Amino acid sequence: MRIWFYDTMSVGFSVIATYFFYQCVVFLAKGDYIAGILVLSIGAFLLRNSIEFGKLGILVSQEKGKQ
């Protein structure tokens, strides 16, 4: 059950981070550089969390296989 949770969170954060990166491009195209940089940092934070949830899913699946 935990494996599905971590995988779902990983994919969900990746999708949300992609949306934030798209919004970053939109803000930068409009010339709103402060909002673009803030949205870029949020997207990077979400992408990093997505990677960590993916790692947790792999660790949990390997731990389950050892039992």
KAWONOR-V144333 format. One record per pair of residues at least 12 apart in sequence whose C-alpha atoms are under 10 Angstrom apart, sorted by the first residue. I is the first residue (numbers start at 1). J is the second residue. If there is no record, write none. Layout:
i->I j->J
i->I j->J
//
This chain:
i->1 j->60
i->2 j->56
i->2 j->57
i->2 j->60
i->2 j->61
i->3 j->53
i->3 j->54
i->3 j->56
i->3 j->57
i->3 j->58
i->3 j->59
i->3 j->60
i->3 j->61
i->3 j->64
i->4 j->57
i->4 j->61
i->5 j->53
i->5 j->56
i->5 j->57
i->6 j->50
i->6 j->52
i->6 j->53
i->6 j->54
i->6 j->55
i->6 j->56
i->6 j->57
i->6 j->58
i->6 j->60
i->7 j->50
i->7 j->53
i->7 j->54
i->7 j->55
i->7 j->56
i->7 j->57
i->7 j->58
i->8 j->50
i->8 j->53
i->8 j->54
i->8 j->57
i->9 j->49
i->9 j->50
i->9 j->51
i->9 j->52
i->9 j->53
i->9 j->54
i->9 j->57
i->10 j->46
i->10 j->47
i->10 j->48
i->10 j->49
i->10 j->50
i->10 j->51
i->10 j->52
i->10 j->53
i->10 j->54
i->10 j->55
i->10 j->56
i->10 j->57
i->11 j->47
i->11 j->50
i->11 j->51
i->11 j->53
i->11 j->54
i->12 j->46
i->12 j->47
i->12 j->50
i->13 j->43
i->13 j->45
i->13 j->46
i->13 j->47
i->13 j->48
i->13 j->49
i->13 j->50
i->13 j->51
i->13 j->53
i->14 j->43
i->14 j->44
i->14 j->46
i->14 j->47
i->14 j->48
i->14 j->49
i->14 j->50
i->14 j->51
i->15 j->43
i->15 j->46
i->15 j->47
i->15 j->50
i->16 j->43
i->16 j->46
i->16 j->47
i->16 j->50
i->17 j->39
i->17 j->40
i->17 j->41
i->17 j->42
i->17 j->43
i->17 j->44
i->17 j->45
i->17 j->46
i->17 j->47
i->17 j->48
i->17 j->49
i->17 j->50
i->18 j->43
i->18 j->44
i->18 j->46
i->18 j->47
i->19 j->39
i->19 j->43
i->20 j->36
i->20 j->38
i->20 j->39
i->20 j->40
i->20 j->41
i->20 j->42
i->20 j->43
i->20 j->44
i->20 j->46
i->20 j->47
i->21 j->36
i->21 j->39
i->21 j->40
i->21 j->41
i->21 j->42
i->21 j->43
i->21 j->44
i->22 j->36
i->22 j->39
i->22 j->40
i->22 j->43
i->23 j->35
i->23 j->36
i->23 j->39
i->23 j->40
i->23 j->43
i->24 j->36
i->24 j->37
i->24 j->38
i->24 j->39
i->24 j->40
i->24 j->41
i->24 j->42
i->24 j->43
i->25 j->37
i->25 j->39
i->25 j->40
i->27 j->39
i->27 j->40
//
